[in-house]
Amino acid sequence: MKILFIHQNFPGQFKHLAVELARQGHEVKALTLRVKERTRWNGVDILPYALQKRSEQRTHPWVLDLDSKVTRAESCYRAARMLRDQGYAPDVIIAHHGWGEAMFLRDVWPAARMGLYCELYHLTDYPHAGFDPEFPVPDEMDAEIRIRLKNLNNHLHFEAAQAGISPTHFQADTFPHPFRDKITVVHDGINTDMLQRRDDVRFEIEGGPVLTREDEVVTFVNRNLEPYRGYHVFMRALPRLLRERPHAQVVVVGGDGVSYGARPSKGQTWKQIYIDEVRDQIPDADWARVHFLGRIPYDRFVRLLQVGRVHLYLTYPFVLSWSLFESMSCEAAIVASATAPVQEALTHDATARLVDFFDGDALVDQAIDLLEDSDARDRLGRAARAHVRDTYDLRRHCLPRQLKWVSDLAQMSV
């Protein structure tokens, strides 16, 4: 088949599926903003497209989100027309439609089947909105209208697509019927053969200690350090954790930007806001045991998960991080928030310890309990790995099911 992937930051969630389809002999292309020149990657022909320049125009603030998506959609549409005019016609289009790119591709190739990576449909009810009372919206009615308008991108894609795929039931269940009935739940997949416990692992911190599994290492990982991922709860719990565990080394991974939710006041970062809030509660000697690494290469990230004794993971009711599943695969003893997406993947005292998202004391209590109890750590870590192997393993479960989804999609009527 001729298969075209659409993802502004390709490969993104398609990094295993696209490569495997190419390996099987399909002609696989991808349109993306990520590259500036045509390139080839693991058998995939990656084609760039650039955003169209527009003259300045005033846009109603409630439709700024749709405006940005239509801008991307038009640019991708123009690139697709060029491909069509060169004789290219895909049998299947697989798109992460969250940024709008695939909106007009069925206009270019009406005979192609389209499958959508359905990451999230924006809901206006609690706990999807208004989960964290610390960050209320100025006007709830206005916010609901903005969210409904934000979903216009979803609905425009629903009309063009034959099927969808979501990594978790929590995410799939946010989508409305009848399109929800077209979504297959298959996780992106975790390479559990590579991600596993190593007792001889060493993790070097520049200008700091070399950590091993003999050390009391607590890890906290996000793409960006922000409230959606409970960074504020973690930081407020940190003074007590350091005080009660005088030998603990706390390693924090994550950038200074914002992946989800609102940005802080101009010139500030969530990271620094909460450092400033708690710093005077932490003596210098204790602060020396806190290591902010920013973003790190993947091989270092894996070694960090392998060296950690306790992994802390907090999230709003939202998309689950790959890092949660990767820590499970490495047999981490996990303390996580008892929010709906987490409870789909973890069970309290069977594969992790779960606490109320907002309860920093409970977070510390469970972390301390696991730091003191090696038997409990080992039991939970082994169970977490067994669960991720049985449910989310890339080669044994997820990739075969993704490939079947593509095959089924190709047989659907337009």
Order of alpha helices (4+ residues) and beta strands (2+ residues): beta-alpha-beta-beta-beta-alpha-beta-alpha-beta-alpha-alpha-beta-alpha-beta-beta-beta-beta-alpha-beta-alpha-alpha-beta-alpha-beta-alpha-beta-alpha-beta-alpha-alpha-alpha
